[in-house]
Amino acid sequence: MPNILNELSKKERNIYVACLMFILNLNKKPNKNNDYVLSRIKDLGLDESILDKVKKISSEEDVYKLINTISNVKARRYILREMILVAISNHELTDDEVATIYNIGLHVGIKTEKINDFFLWAAKGLEWEIEGIQLIEGDL
């Protein structure tokens, strides 16, 4: 588990989970790929019941306000990076998800170049995962 998670207060952990759930539910369609969020909750030492307790975020503005209460820029970057991972967890990335994540990042003080770096990093990871599957299943 990354050290940044250990540094988050209880309030910041709740913000983190709420932001991940916002991205997961962004397109308002059923998403069965919440395993990543559940694994993060376990890594934080939290119970799944936190999903019922965290503040429901309904807009980007709510996300900006919550993340802006976190003074640590590393924590803000970490949350944004994790939001990208949740967005690509279904191996799709919609224009709406990309635009939303960019808007959130910019509104919480993360530079465009850094946001681009996060998306490139995530794309490389996705390619790596797909190549791994092809190595296993490719020539059966």
N, CA, C and O atoms as a GROMACS GRO file, in nm:
protein
  560
    1MET      N    1   0.084  -0.117   0.000
    1MET     CA    2   0.000   0.000   0.000
    1MET      C    3   0.089   0.124   0.000
    1MET      O    4   0.183   0.132   0.079
    2PRO      N    5   0.061   0.219  -0.086
    2PRO     CA    6   0.141   0.341  -0.090
    2PRO      C    7   0.138   0.415   0.042
    2PRO      O    8   0.035   0.418   0.110
    3ASN      N    9   0.251   0.475   0.079
    3ASN     CA   10   0.260   0.547   0.205
    3ASN      C   11   0.160   0.660   0.216
    3ASN      O   12   0.116   0.693   0.326
    4ILE      N   13   0.124   0.721   0.105
    4ILE     CA   14   0.032   0.834   0.108
    4ILE      C   15  -0.100   0.795   0.175
    4ILE      O   16  -0.160   0.878   0.244
    5LEU      N   17  -0.145   0.673   0.157
    5LEU     CA   18  -0.269   0.630   0.221
    5LEU      C   19  -0.255   0.628   0.373
    5LEU      O   20  -0.350   0.660   0.444
    6ASN      N   21  -0.137   0.592   0.422
    6ASN     CA   22  -0.114   0.590   0.566
    6ASN      C   23  -0.116   0.730   0.625
    6ASN      O   24  -0.142   0.746   0.744
    7GLU      N   25  -0.089   0.829   0.543
    7GLU     CA   26  -0.083   0.967   0.591
    7GLU      C   27  -0.219   1.036   0.592
    7GLU      O   28  -0.233   1.144   0.650
    8LEU      N   29  -0.319   0.976   0.531
    8LEU     CA   30  -0.451   1.038   0.524
    8LEU      C   31  -0.525   1.028   0.657
    8LEU      O   32  -0.525   0.924   0.722
    9SER      N   33  -0.587   1.138   0.696
    9SER     CA   34  -0.672   1.137   0.815
    9SER      C   35  -0.802   1.061   0.782
    9SER      O   36  -0.827   1.026   0.667
   10LYS      N   37  -0.881   1.036   0.884
   10LYS     CA   38  -1.008   0.967   0.862
   10LYS      C   39  -1.096   1.047   0.765
   10LYS      O   40  -1.157   0.990   0.675
   11LYS      N   41  -1.102   1.177   0.784
   11LYS     CA   42  -1.180   1.263   0.696
   11LYS      C   43  -1.129   1.253   0.552
   11LYS      O   44  -1.208   1.242   0.459
   12GLU      N   45  -0.997   1.256   0.535
   12GLU     CA   46  -0.937   1.248   0.401
   12GLU      C   47  -0.961   1.112   0.338
   12GLU      O   48  -0.979   1.102   0.217
   13ARG      N   49  -0.961   1.006   0.418
   13ARG     CA   50  -0.991   0.872   0.367
   13ARG      C   51  -1.134   0.866   0.314
   13ARG      O   52  -1.161   0.805   0.211
   14ASN      N   53  -1.225   0.929   0.386
   14ASN     CA   54  -1.364   0.934   0.342
   14ASN      C   55  -1.377   1.012   0.212
   14ASN      O   56  -1.452   0.973   0.123
   15ILE      N   57  -1.303   1.123   0.201
   15ILE     CA   58  -1.303   1.202   0.078
   15ILE      C   59  -1.250   1.117  -0.038
   15ILE      O   60  -1.307   1.117  -0.147
   16TYR      N   61  -1.142   1.046  -0.013
   16TYR     CA   62  -1.081   0.959  -0.112
   16TYR      C   63  -1.184   0.856  -0.164
   16TYR      O   64  -1.201   0.842  -0.285
   17VAL      N   65  -1.250   0.786  -0.073
   17VAL     CA   66  -1.349   0.685  -0.112
   17VAL      C   67  -1.466   0.752  -0.186
   17VAL      O   68  -1.513   0.698  -0.287
   18ALA      N   69  -1.512   0.866  -0.138
   18ALA     CA   70  -1.623   0.936  -0.203
   18ALA      C   71  -1.586   0.977  -0.346
   18ALA      O   72  -1.670   0.967  -0.436
   19CYS      N   73  -1.464   1.022  -0.367
   19CYS     CA   74  -1.420   1.061  -0.502
   19CYS      C   75  -1.412   0.941  -0.595
   19CYS      O   76  -1.448   0.951  -0.713
   20LEU      N   77  -1.365   0.830  -0.544
   20LEU     CA   78  -1.360   0.708  -0.626
   20LEU      C   79  -1.500   0.664  -0.665
   20LEU      O   80  -1.524   0.624  -0.778
   21MET      N   81  -1.592   0.672  -0.570
   21MET     CA   82  -1.730   0.633  -0.600
   21MET      C   83  -1.795   0.730  -0.699
   21MET      O   84  -1.875   0.689  -0.782
   22PHE      N   85  -1.760   0.859  -0.691
   22PHE     CA   86  -1.814   0.956  -0.787
   22PHE      C   87  -1.775   0.917  -0.929
   22PHE      O   88  -1.859   0.916  -1.019
   23ILE      N   89  -1.648   0.884  -0.950
   23ILE     CA   90  -1.602   0.846  -1.084
   23ILE      C   91  -1.665   0.714  -1.125
   23ILE      O   92  -1.705   0.698  -1.240
   24LEU      N   93  -1.673   0.620  -1.034
   24LEU     CA   94  -1.732   0.490  -1.067
   24LEU      C   95  -1.877   0.505  -1.114
   24LEU      O   96  -1.921   0.432  -1.203
   25ASN      N   97  -1.948   0.597  -1.056
   25ASN     CA   98  -2.090   0.616  -1.087
   25ASN      C   99  -2.116   0.731  -1.184
   25ASN      O  100  -2.231   0.770  -1.203
   26LEU      N  101  -2.012   0.785  -1.243
   26LEU     CA  102  -2.024   0.905  -1.327
   26LEU      C  103  -2.125   0.890  -1.439
   26LEU      O  104  -2.204   0.980  -1.464
   27ASN      N  105  -2.122   0.777  -1.506
   27ASN     CA  106  -2.209   0.759  -1.621
   27ASN      C  107  -2.345   0.701  -1.586
   27ASN      O  108  -2.423   0.667  -1.676
   28LYS      N  109  -2.373   0.688  -1.459
   28LYS     CA  110  -2.505   0.645  -1.411
   28LYS      C  111  -2.551   0.512  -1.470
   28LYS      O  112  -2.671   0.485  -1.476
   29LYS      N  113  -2.458   0.431  -1.515
   29LYS     CA  114  -2.497   0.299  -1.563
   29LYS      C  115  -2.434   0.194  -1.470
   29LYS      O  116  -2.330   0.220  -1.410
   30PRO      N  117  -2.494   0.079  -1.459
   30PRO     CA  118  -2.441  -0.022  -1.367
   30PRO      C  119  -2.295  -0.054  -1.400
   30PRO      O  120  -2.257  -0.073  -1.516
   31ASN      N  121  -2.216  -0.059  -1.297
   31ASN     CA  122  -2.074  -0.088  -1.314
   31ASN      C  123  -2.036  -0.200  -1.219
   31ASN      O  124  -2.043  -0.186  -1.097
   32LYS      N  125  -1.996  -0.309  -1.277
   32LYS     CA  126  -1.958  -0.424  -1.196
   32LYS      C  127  -1.809  -0.423  -1.164
   32LYS      O  128  -1.758  -0.517  -1.103
   33ASN      N  129  -1.740  -0.317  -1.203
   33ASN     CA  130  -1.596  -0.310  -1.184
   33ASN      C  131  -1.558  -0.230  -1.060
   33ASN      O  132  -1.466  -0.149  -1.063
   34ASN      N  133  -1.630  -0.252  -0.951
   34ASN     CA  134  -1.596  -0.180  -0.830
   34ASN      C  135  -1.497  -0.256  -0.742
   34ASN      O  136  -1.472  -0.217  -0.629
   35ASP      N  137  -1.441  -0.364  -0.794
   35ASP     CA  138  -1.343  -0.441  -0.719
   35ASP      C  139  -1.224  -0.356  -0.677
   35ASP      O  140  -1.170  -0.373  -0.568
   36TYR      N  141  -1.183  -0.265  -0.764
   36TYR     CA  142  -1.068  -0.180  -0.732
   36TYR      C  143  -1.100  -0.092  -0.610
   36TYR      O  144  -1.019  -0.080  -0.519
   37VAL      N  145  -1.219  -0.033  -0.610
   37VAL     CA  146  -1.259   0.052  -0.498
   37VAL      C  147  -1.265  -0.032  -0.370
   37VAL      O  148  -1.220   0.012  -0.265
   38LEU      N  149  -1.321  -0.151  -0.380
   38LEU     CA  150  -1.328  -0.238  -0.263
   38LEU      C  151  -1.189  -0.277  -0.213
   38LEU      O  152  -1.167  -0.287  -0.092
   39SER      N  153  -1.095  -0.299  -0.305
   39SER     CA  154  -0.959  -0.332  -0.262
   39SER      C  155  -0.893  -0.213  -0.193
   39SER      O  156  -0.818  -0.231  -0.097
   40ARG      N  157  -0.920  -0.093  -0.241
   40ARG     CA  158  -0.867   0.028  -0.177
   40ARG      C  159  -0.925   0.044  -0.037
   40ARG      O  160  -0.854   0.081   0.056
   41ILE      N  161  -1.052   0.015  -0.022
   41ILE     CA  162  -1.117   0.026   0.108
   41ILE      C  163  -1.051  -0.070   0.206
   41ILE      O  164  -1.025  -0.035   0.321
   42LYS      N  165  -1.025  -0.193   0.160
   42LYS     CA  166  -0.956  -0.291   0.245
   42LYS      C  167  -0.816  -0.244   0.280
   42LYS      O  168  -0.772  -0.259   0.394
   43ASP      N  169  -0.744  -0.188   0.180
   43ASP     CA  170  -0.609  -0.138   0.206
   43ASP      C  171  -0.607  -0.029   0.312
   43ASP      O  172  -0.510  -0.015   0.387
   44LEU      N  173  -0.714   0.047   0.318
   44LEU     CA  174  -0.726   0.153   0.418
   44LEU      C  175  -0.765   0.098   0.556
   44LEU      O  176  -0.767   0.172   0.654
   45GLY      N  177  -0.795  -0.030   0.561
   45GLY     CA  178  -0.838  -0.090   0.686
   45GLY      C  179  -0.981  -0.055   0.722
   45GLY      O  180  -1.020  -0.058   0.838
   46LEU      N  181  -1.059  -0.021   0.621
   46LEU     CA  182  -1.197   0.019   0.642
   46LEU      C  183  -1.290  -0.096   0.606
   46LEU      O  184  -1.252  -0.190   0.536
   47ASP      N  185  -1.410  -0.087   0.654
   47ASP     CA  186  -1.513  -0.185   0.623
   47ASP      C  187  -1.592  -0.138   0.502
   47ASP      O  188  -1.604  -0.018   0.478
   48GLU      N  189  -1.645  -0.233   0.426
   48GLU     CA  190  -1.724  -0.197   0.306
   48GLU      C  191  -1.845  -0.110   0.340
   48GLU      O  192  -1.899  -0.042   0.253
   49SER      N  193  -1.887  -0.113   0.464
   49SER     CA  194  -2.002  -0.031   0.503
   49SER      C  195  -1.974   0.118   0.487
   49SER      O  196  -2.066   0.200   0.490
   50ILE      N  197  -1.847   0.154   0.471
   50ILE     CA  198  -1.814   0.295   0.448
   50ILE      C  199  -1.883   0.348   0.323
   50ILE      O  200  -1.910   0.468   0.313
   51LEU      N  201  -1.911   0.260   0.228
   51LEU     CA  202  -1.976   0.303   0.104
   51LEU      C  203  -2.113   0.364   0.132
   51LEU      O  204  -2.159   0.452   0.059
   52ASP      N  205  -2.179   0.318   0.237
   52ASP     CA  206  -2.308   0.374   0.274
   52ASP      C  207  -2.294   0.502   0.356
   52ASP      O  208  -2.387   0.582   0.365
   53LYS      N  209  -2.176   0.520   0.415
   53LYS     CA  210  -2.156   0.632   0.507
   53LYS      C  211  -2.091   0.754   0.444
   53LYS      O  212  -2.115   0.866   0.488
   54VAL      N  213  -2.010   0.733   0.340
   54VAL     CA  214  -1.940   0.848   0.282
   54VAL      C  215  -2.039   0.941   0.214
   54VAL      O  216  -2.144   0.899   0.164
   55LYS      N  217  -2.003   1.067   0.215
   55LYS     CA  218  -2.089   1.167   0.153
   55LYS      C  219  -2.107   1.134   0.005
   55LYS      O  220  -2.009   1.112  -0.067
   56LYS      N  221  -2.230   1.132  -0.038
   56LYS     CA  222  -2.258   1.108  -0.180
   56LYS      C  223  -2.228   1.236  -0.256
   56LYS      O  224  -2.284   1.342  -0.226
   57ILE      N  225  -2.142   1.227  -0.353
   57ILE     CA  226  -2.104   1.343  -0.433
   57ILE      C  227  -2.184   1.337  -0.562
   57ILE      O  228  -2.184   1.236  -0.631
   58SER      N  229  -2.251   1.446  -0.593
   58SER     CA  230  -2.335   1.445  -0.712
   58SER      C  231  -2.284   1.536  -0.823
   58SER      O  232  -2.340   1.536  -0.933
   59SER      N  233  -2.177   1.612  -0.797
   59SER     CA  234  -2.128   1.703  -0.900
   59SER      C  235  -1.977   1.722  -0.890
   59SER      O  236  -1.915   1.695  -0.787
   60GLU      N  237  -1.920   1.768  -1.000
   60GLU     CA  238  -1.777   1.800  -1.000
   60GLU      C  239  -1.744   1.904  -0.894
   60GLU      O  240  -1.641   1.896  -0.828
   61GLU      N  241  -1.833   2.001  -0.878
   61GLU     CA  242  -1.810   2.107  -0.781
   61GLU      C  243  -1.796   2.050  -0.640
   61GLU      O  244  -1.713   2.097  -0.562
   62ASP      N  245  -1.877   1.950  -0.608
   62ASP     CA  246  -1.865   1.884  -0.478
   62ASP      C  247  -1.727   1.820  -0.463
   62ASP      O  248  -1.666   1.826  -0.356
   63VAL      N  249  -1.679   1.759  -0.571
   63VAL     CA  250  -1.547   1.696  -0.569
   63VAL      C  251  -1.439   1.801  -0.546
   63VAL      O  252  -1.351   1.782  -0.462
   64TYR      N  253  -1.444   1.914  -0.619
   64TYR     CA  254  -1.344   2.020  -0.601
   64TYR      C  255  -1.340   2.064  -0.455
   64TYR      O  256  -1.234   2.073  -0.394
   65LYS      N  257  -1.462   2.090  -0.400
   65LYS     CA  258  -1.468   2.141  -0.263
   65LYS      C  259  -1.407   2.042  -0.164
   65LYS      O  260  -1.332   2.081  -0.076
   66LEU      N  261  -1.440   1.915  -0.180
   66LEU     CA  262  -1.387   1.815  -0.088
   66LEU      C  263  -1.235   1.801  -0.102
   66LEU      O  264  -1.163   1.803  -0.002
   67ILE      N  265  -1.188   1.786  -0.224
   67ILE     CA  266  -1.044   1.768  -0.243
   67ILE      C  267  -0.968   1.892  -0.198
   67ILE      O  268  -0.857   1.881  -0.146
   68ASN      N  269  -1.024   2.010  -0.219
   68ASN     CA  270  -0.956   2.133  -0.178
   68ASN      C  271  -0.944   2.148  -0.027
   68ASN      O  272  -0.870   2.234   0.020
   69THR      N  273  -1.015   2.064   0.050
   69THR     CA  274  -0.997   2.067   0.195
   69THR      C  275  -0.870   1.992   0.236
   69THR      O  276  -0.829   1.999   0.352
   70ILE      N  277  -0.810   1.922   0.141
   70ILE     CA  278  -0.686   1.848   0.168
   70ILE      C  279  -0.569   1.938   0.130
   70ILE      O  280  -0.556   1.977   0.014
   71SER      N  281  -0.484   1.971   0.225
   71SER     CA  282  -0.375   2.064   0.199
   71SER      C  283  -0.254   1.998   0.133
   71SER      O  284  -0.176   2.065   0.066
   72ASN      N  285  -0.238   1.868   0.150
   72ASN     CA  286  -0.123   1.796   0.097
   72ASN      C  287  -0.140   1.772  -0.053
   72ASN      O  288  -0.229   1.698  -0.095
   73VAL      N  289  -0.054   1.835  -0.134
   73VAL     CA  290  -0.064   1.823  -0.280
   73VAL      C  291  -0.040   1.679  -0.326
   73VAL      O  292  -0.100   1.635  -0.424
   74LYS      N  293   0.045   1.606  -0.256
   74LYS     CA  294   0.067   1.465  -0.292
   74LYS      C  295  -0.062   1.385  -0.275
   74LYS      O  296  -0.092   1.298  -0.357
   75ALA      N  297  -0.136   1.412  -0.171
   75ALA     CA  298  -0.263   1.342  -0.149
   75ALA      C  299  -0.363   1.379  -0.258
   75ALA      O  300  -0.436   1.293  -0.306
   76ARG      N  301  -0.366   1.506  -0.297
   76ARG     CA  302  -0.456   1.547  -0.405
   76ARG      C  303  -0.420   1.476  -0.535
   76ARG      O  304  -0.508   1.426  -0.606
   77ARG      N  305  -0.291   1.471  -0.565
   77ARG     CA  306  -0.247   1.401  -0.687
   77ARG      C  307  -0.282   1.253  -0.680
   77ARG      O  308  -0.326   1.194  -0.778
   78TYR      N  309  -0.262   1.194  -0.563
   78TYR     CA  310  -0.291   1.052  -0.546
   78TYR      C  311  -0.439   1.023  -0.572
   78TYR      O  312  -0.473   0.926  -0.640
   79ILE      N  313  -0.526   1.107  -0.518
   79ILE     CA  314  -0.670   1.089  -0.538
   79ILE      C  315  -0.704   1.100  -0.686
   79ILE      O  316  -0.783   1.021  -0.738
   80LEU      N  317  -0.646   1.198  -0.754
   80LEU     CA  318  -0.674   1.213  -0.896
   80LEU      C  319  -0.626   1.091  -0.975
   80LEU      O  320  -0.697   1.041  -1.062
   81ARG      N  321  -0.507   1.044  -0.943
   81ARG     CA  322  -0.454   0.924  -1.010
   81ARG      C  323  -0.546   0.804  -0.988
   81ARG      O  324  -0.572   0.727  -1.080
   82GLU      N  325  -0.593   0.789  -0.867
   82GLU     CA  326  -0.681   0.678  -0.835
   82GLU      C  327  -0.816   0.691  -0.908
   82GLU      O  328  -0.875   0.591  -0.947
   83MET      N  329  -0.862   0.813  -0.924
   83MET     CA  330  -0.986   0.835  -0.998
   83MET      C  331  -0.969   0.790  -1.143
   83MET      O  332  -1.062   0.735  -1.202
   84ILE      N  333  -0.852   0.812  -1.200
   84ILE     CA  334  -0.824   0.765  -1.336
   84ILE      C  335  -0.826   0.612  -1.340
   84ILE      O  336  -0.884   0.554  -1.432
   85LEU      N  337  -0.765   0.549  -1.242
   85LEU     CA  338  -0.765   0.402  -1.238
   85LEU      C  339  -0.907   0.346  -1.229
   85LEU      O  340  -0.938   0.246  -1.293
   86VAL      N  341  -0.991   0.411  -1.150
   86VAL     CA  342  -1.130   0.365  -1.141
   86VAL      C  343  -1.200   0.386  -1.275
   86VAL      O  344  -1.277   0.300  -1.319
   87ALA      N  345  -1.174   0.498  -1.339
   87ALA     CA  346  -1.239   0.527  -1.468
   87ALA      C  347  -1.202   0.423  -1.574
   87ALA      O  348  -1.286   0.390  -1.658
   88ILE      N  349  -1.080   0.373  -1.571
   88ILE     CA  350  -1.039   0.275  -1.673
   88ILE      C  351  -1.057   0.130  -1.628
   88ILE      O  352  -1.019   0.038  -1.699
   89SER      N  353  -1.116   0.111  -1.511
   89SER     CA  354  -1.129  -0.025  -1.459
   89SER      C  355  -1.215  -0.115  -1.546
   89SER      O  356  -1.205  -0.237  -1.538
   90ASN      N  357  -1.299  -0.055  -1.630
   90ASN     CA  358  -1.380  -0.136  -1.721
   90ASN      C  359  -1.319  -0.140  -1.860
   90ASN      O  360  -1.385  -0.180  -1.957
   91HIS      N  361  -1.192  -0.099  -1.871
   91HIS     CA  362  -1.116  -0.096  -1.996
   91HIS      C  363  -1.175  -0.002  -2.100
   91HIS      O  364  -1.150  -0.016  -2.219
   92GLU      N  365  -1.253   0.093  -2.055
   92GLU     CA  366  -1.308   0.198  -2.140
   92GLU      C  367  -1.287   0.330  -2.069
   92GLU      O  368  -1.284   0.337  -1.946
   93LEU      N  369  -1.272   0.434  -2.148
   93LEU     CA  370  -1.259   0.567  -2.091
   93LEU      C  371  -1.343   0.660  -2.178
   93LEU      O  372  -1.308   0.686  -2.293
   94THR      N  373  -1.452   0.709  -2.123
   94THR     CA  374  -1.540   0.794  -2.201
   94THR      C  375  -1.487   0.937  -2.205
   94THR      O  376  -1.408   0.978  -2.120
   95ASP      N  377  -1.532   1.010  -2.304
   95ASP     CA  378  -1.496   1.152  -2.314
   95ASP      C  379  -1.541   1.227  -2.189
   95ASP      O  380  -1.471   1.317  -2.141
   96ASP      N  381  -1.657   1.190  -2.137
   96ASP     CA  382  -1.710   1.255  -2.017
   96ASP      C  383  -1.618   1.230  -1.897
   96ASP      O  384  -1.591   1.321  -1.819
   97GLU      N  385  -1.570   1.107  -1.884
   97GLU     CA  386  -1.479   1.075  -1.773
   97GLU      C  387  -1.349   1.154  -1.784
   97GLU      O  388  -1.301   1.210  -1.686
   98VAL      N  389  -1.294   1.159  -1.905
   98VAL     CA  390  -1.169   1.233  -1.927
   98VAL      C  391  -1.188   1.380  -1.894
   98VAL      O  392  -1.109   1.439  -1.820
   99ALA      N  393  -1.293   1.440  -1.947
   99ALA     CA  394  -1.319   1.582  -1.924
   99ALA      C  395  -1.341   1.610  -1.776
   99ALA      O  396  -1.290   1.709  -1.723
  100THR      N  397  -1.415   1.525  -1.710
  100THR     CA  398  -1.443   1.543  -1.568
  100THR      C  399  -1.314   1.536  -1.486
  100THR      O  400  -1.292   1.619  -1.399
  101ILE      N  401  -1.231   1.438  -1.515
  101ILE     CA  402  -1.107   1.423  -1.439
  101ILE      C  403  -1.015   1.542  -1.465
  101ILE      O  404  -0.952   1.593  -1.371
  102TYR      N  405  -1.005   1.587  -1.589
  102TYR     CA  406  -0.925   1.706  -1.618
  102TYR      C  407  -0.978   1.827  -1.541
  102TYR      O  408  -0.901   1.900  -1.480
  103ASN      N  409  -1.108   1.848  -1.545
  103ASN     CA  410  -1.167   1.962  -1.474
  103ASN      C  411  -1.139   1.956  -1.325
  103ASN      O  412  -1.102   2.057  -1.264
  104ILE      N  413  -1.156   1.839  -1.268
  104ILE     CA  414  -1.129   1.823  -1.125
  104ILE      C  415  -0.983   1.853  -1.096
  104ILE      O  416  -0.951   1.930  -1.005
  105GLY      N  417  -0.894   1.792  -1.173
  105GLY     CA  418  -0.751   1.814  -1.152
  105GLY      C  419  -0.713   1.961  -1.157
  105GLY      O  420  -0.642   2.011  -1.070
  106LEU      N  421  -0.761   2.030  -1.259
  106LEU     CA  422  -0.729   2.172  -1.274
  106LEU      C  423  -0.786   2.255  -1.160
  106LEU      O  424  -0.721   2.349  -1.113
  107HIS      N  425  -0.907   2.223  -1.115
  107HIS     CA  426  -0.970   2.298  -1.007
  107HIS      C  427  -0.907   2.273  -0.870
  107HIS      O  428  -0.928   2.352  -0.777
  108VAL      N  429  -0.831   2.166  -0.857
  108VAL     CA  430  -0.765   2.140  -0.728
  108VAL      C  431  -0.615   2.168  -0.736
  108VAL      O  432  -0.539   2.126  -0.648
  109GLY      N  433  -0.574   2.238  -0.841
  109GLY     CA  434  -0.437   2.287  -0.848
  109GLY      C  435  -0.335   2.193  -0.910
  109GLY      O  436  -0.215   2.209  -0.888
  110ILE      N  437  -0.380   2.096  -0.986
  110ILE     CA  438  -0.287   2.005  -1.054
  110ILE      C  439  -0.271   2.053  -1.197
  110ILE      O  440  -0.369   2.078  -1.267
  111LYS      N  441  -0.146   2.066  -1.240
  111LYS     CA  442  -0.117   2.119  -1.374
  111LYS      C  443  -0.156   2.018  -1.482
  111LYS      O  444  -0.152   1.897  -1.463
  112THR      N  445  -0.192   2.075  -1.597
  112THR     CA  446  -0.232   1.994  -1.712
  112THR      C  447  -0.127   1.889  -1.747
  112THR      O  448  -0.161   1.775  -1.778
  113GLU      N  449   0.000   1.928  -1.743
  113GLU     CA  450   0.108   1.834  -1.777
  113GLU      C  451   0.108   1.713  -1.684
  113GLU      O  452   0.130   1.600  -1.728
  114LYS      N  453   0.082   1.736  -1.556
  114LYS     CA  454   0.080   1.627  -1.459
  114LYS      C  455  -0.041   1.537  -1.484
  114LYS      O  456  -0.031   1.414  -1.474
  115ILE      N  457  -0.155   1.597  -1.517
  115ILE     CA  458  -0.274   1.518  -1.547
  115ILE      C  459  -0.249   1.432  -1.672
  115ILE      O  460  -0.285   1.315  -1.676
  116ASN      N  461  -0.186   1.492  -1.773
  116ASN     CA  462  -0.149   1.416  -1.893
  116ASN      C  463  -0.059   1.299  -1.857
  116ASN      O  464  -0.078   1.188  -1.907
  117ASP      N  465   0.038   1.324  -1.770
  117ASP     CA  466   0.129   1.216  -1.727
  117ASP      C  467   0.052   1.102  -1.661
  117ASP      O  468   0.082   0.985  -1.685
  118PHE      N  469  -0.046   1.136  -1.579
  118PHE     CA  470  -0.126   1.031  -1.514
  118PHE      C  471  -0.202   0.948  -1.617
  118PHE      O  472  -0.207   0.826  -1.607
  119PHE      N  473  -0.262   1.014  -1.715
  119PHE     CA  474  -0.336   0.940  -1.818
  119PHE      C  475  -0.242   0.852  -1.901
  119PHE      O  476  -0.277   0.739  -1.934
  120LEU      N  477  -0.124   0.903  -1.935
  120LEU     CA  478  -0.027   0.821  -2.010
  120LEU      C  479   0.018   0.702  -1.927
  120LEU      O  480   0.031   0.591  -1.980
  121TRP      N  481   0.042   0.723  -1.800
  121TRP     CA  482   0.083   0.616  -1.711
  121TRP      C  483  -0.026   0.508  -1.705
  121TRP      O  484   0.004   0.388  -1.712
  122ALA      N  485  -0.151   0.551  -1.693
  122ALA     CA  486  -0.263   0.456  -1.688
  122ALA      C  487  -0.276   0.378  -1.818
  122ALA      O  488  -0.303   0.258  -1.817
  123ALA      N  489  -0.256   0.446  -1.932
  123ALA     CA  490  -0.265   0.380  -2.062
  123ALA      C  491  -0.157   0.274  -2.076
  123ALA      O  492  -0.182   0.166  -2.128
  124LYS      N  493  -0.037   0.304  -2.030
  124LYS     CA  494   0.072   0.205  -2.035
  124LYS      C  495   0.036   0.083  -1.951
  124LYS      O  496   0.062  -0.030  -1.992
  125GLY      N  497  -0.022   0.106  -1.835
  125GLY     CA  498  -0.061  -0.006  -1.749
  125GLY      C  499  -0.168  -0.092  -1.812
  125GLY      O  500  -0.165  -0.214  -1.800
  126LEU      N  501  -0.261  -0.029  -1.880
  126LEU     CA  502  -0.367  -0.102  -1.948
  126LEU      C  503  -0.310  -0.186  -2.062
  126LEU      O  504  -0.348  -0.301  -2.080
  127GLU      N  505  -0.218  -0.127  -2.137
  127GLU     CA  506  -0.151  -0.202  -2.245
  127GLU      C  507  -0.076  -0.321  -2.188
  127GLU      O  508  -0.081  -0.430  -2.245
  128TRP      N  509  -0.008  -0.302  -2.078
  128TRP     CA  510   0.069  -0.408  -2.013
  128TRP      C  511  -0.025  -0.521  -1.971
  128TRP      O  512   0.007  -0.639  -1.989
  129GLU      N  513  -0.140  -0.486  -1.915
  129GLU     CA  514  -0.237  -0.586  -1.872
  129GLU      C  515  -0.290  -0.665  -1.991
  129GLU      O  516  -0.300  -0.788  -1.984
  130ILE      N  517  -0.324  -0.597  -2.099
  130ILE     CA  518  -0.376  -0.663  -2.219
  130ILE      C  519  -0.271  -0.756  -2.280
  130ILE      O  520  -0.302  -0.868  -2.320
  131GLU      N  521  -0.147  -0.710  -2.286
  131GLU     CA  522  -0.038  -0.794  -2.338
  131GLU      C  523  -0.021  -0.919  -2.253
  131GLU      O  524   0.005  -1.027  -2.305
  132GLY      N  525  -0.034  -0.904  -2.121
  132GLY     CA  526  -0.023  -1.019  -2.031
  132GLY      C  527  -0.131  -1.122  -2.058
  132GLY      O  528  -0.104  -1.242  -2.057
  133ILE      N  529  -0.252  -1.077  -2.081
  133ILE     CA  530  -0.363  -1.168  -2.113
  133ILE      C  531  -0.336  -1.239  -2.245
  133ILE      O  532  -0.360  -1.359  -2.258
  134GLN      N  533  -0.285  -1.163  -2.344
  134GLN     CA  534  -0.255  -1.223  -2.474
  134GLN      C  535  -0.144  -1.327  -2.464
  134GLN      O  536  -0.147  -1.427  -2.536
  135LEU      N  537  -0.047  -1.305  -2.377
  135LEU     CA  538   0.059  -1.404  -2.358
  135LEU      C  539   0.002  -1.536  -2.304
  135LEU      O  540   0.049  -1.644  -2.340
  136ILE      N  541  -0.097  -1.526  -2.220
  136ILE     CA  542  -0.158  -1.646  -2.162
  136ILE      C  543  -0.252  -1.713  -2.260
  136ILE      O  544  -0.251  -1.836  -2.273
  137GLU      N  545  -0.334  -1.636  -2.327
  137GLU     CA  546  -0.442  -1.692  -2.407
  137GLU      C  547  -0.417  -1.691  -2.557
  137GLU      O  548  -0.493  -1.752  -2.632
  138GLY      N  549  -0.313  -1.624  -2.602
  138GLY     CA  550  -0.293  -1.594  -2.743
  138GLY      C  551  -0.286  -1.711  -2.839
  138GLY      O  552  -0.344  -1.702  -2.948
  139ASP      N  553  -0.219  -1.817  -2.806
  139ASP     CA  554  -0.198  -1.924  -2.904
  139ASP      C  555  -0.256  -2.058  -2.859
  139ASP      O  556  -0.196  -2.163  -2.883
  140LEU      N  557  -0.368  -2.053  -2.795
  140LEU     CA  558  -0.433  -2.177  -2.749
  140LEU      C  559  -0.496  -2.253  -2.862
  140LEU      O  560  -0.554  -2.359  -2.840
   0.00000   0.00000   0.00000
